[in-house]
Amino acid sequence: MTVILILLLASAALGLLTGLFYRVWAIGAVSVLIAVLSALALHLASFGFSLSVAISVLCLVVCQLAYVLASLGSLKRANLSQDEIDGSAGREGEENVDDENR
């Protein structure tokens, strides 16, 4: 039982950290890491095959949920609607803004 709790907590922590500091591509690498390590830990703890698969899937689900929660939380804190890109536009608007920065 302790092994299961440790695996679930580690999966949640990895999902939270990935969601806060990395982009979506990193969750793929973290998921593979979680799947391999949880399968190894459960095999060494002498769990059966079907129970090991169920716990590994649960670890992956917990990681994904923690990632989504962390990602949504970081988006809410960013307040992207107040960012200005190029200042205020004039009466006639601004054309060729992308050429100014070259």
C-alpha positions in Angstrom: 0.0 0.0 0.0 2.9 2.4 0.7 4.3 1.8 -2.7 1.0 2.7 -4.3 0.8 6.0 -2.3 4.4 6.9 -3.1 3.8 6.3 -6.8 0.6 8.4 -6.9 2.2 11.3 -5.0 5.3 11.2 -7.2 3.1 11.1 -10.3 1.1 14.1 -9.1 4.3 16.0 -8.2 5.8 15.4 -11.6 2.6 16.4 -13.3 2.4 19.7 -11.3 6.1 20.5 -12.0 5.7 19.8 -15.6 2.6 21.9 -15.9 4.2 24.9 -14.2 7.6 24.9 -15.9 7.4 23.1 -19.3 5.2 22.9 -22.3 2.9 20.1 -23.5 5.6 18.1 -25.3 7.3 17.4 -21.9 4.3 15.5 -20.6 5.0 12.8 -23.1 8.5 12.2 -21.7 7.3 12.4 -18.2 4.5 9.9 -18.9 7.0 7.3 -20.3 9.2 7.8 -17.2 6.2 7.3 -14.9 5.0 4.2 -16.8 8.4 2.5 -16.7 9.3 3.4 -13.1 5.8 2.4 -11.8 5.9 -0.9 -13.6 9.4 -1.6 -12.2 8.5 -0.6 -8.7 5.3 -2.7 -8.7 7.1 -5.7 -10.1 9.8 -5.4 -7.4 7.0 -5.2 -4.8 5.5 -8.5 -6.1 2.2 -7.1 -7.3 0.2 -9.1 -9.9 0.1 -8.2 -13.5 -3.4 -6.9 -13.7 -3.1 -4.9 -10.5 0.2 -3.4 -11.7 -1.3 -2.3 -15.0 -4.3 -0.7 -13.2 -2.0 1.2 -10.8 0.3 2.3 -13.6 -2.7 3.7 -15.5 -3.9 5.4 -12.4 -0.5 7.0 -11.9 -0.6 8.3 -15.5 -4.1 9.7 -15.0 -3.1 11.5 -11.8 0.0 12.9 -13.6 -2.2 14.2 -16.5 -4.8 15.7 -14.2 -2.1 17.5 -12.2 -0.5 18.8 -15.4 -3.8 20.2 -16.6 -4.5 21.9 -13.2 -1.1 23.4 -13.1 -1.3 24.6 -16.7 -4.7 26.2 -16.2 -3.5 27.8 -13.0 -0.5 29.3 -14.7 -2.7 30.7 -17.5 -5.0 32.4 -15.0 -2.0 34.1 -13.3 -0.6 35.3 -16.5 -3.4 37.8 -17.3 -2.6 37.8 -21.0 -5.5 40.1 -21.8 -3.6 43.2 -20.5 -0.5 42.7 -22.6 0.1 45.2 -25.3 1.9 44.2 -28.4 2.8 47.4 -30.2 1.2 50.3 -28.3 -1.9 52.1 -29.3 -2.9 52.4 -32.9 -3.3 55.7 -34.7 -6.3 57.1 -36.5 -5.6 55.3 -39.7 -4.2 52.2 -38.0 -0.7 50.8 -38.4 0.4 48.8 -41.4 3.5 46.7 -41.8 4.1 46.3 -38.1 6.0 43.1 -38.6 8.5 44.9 -40.8 9.5 47.3 -38.0 11.3 44.8 -36.0 13.7 43.5 -38.7 
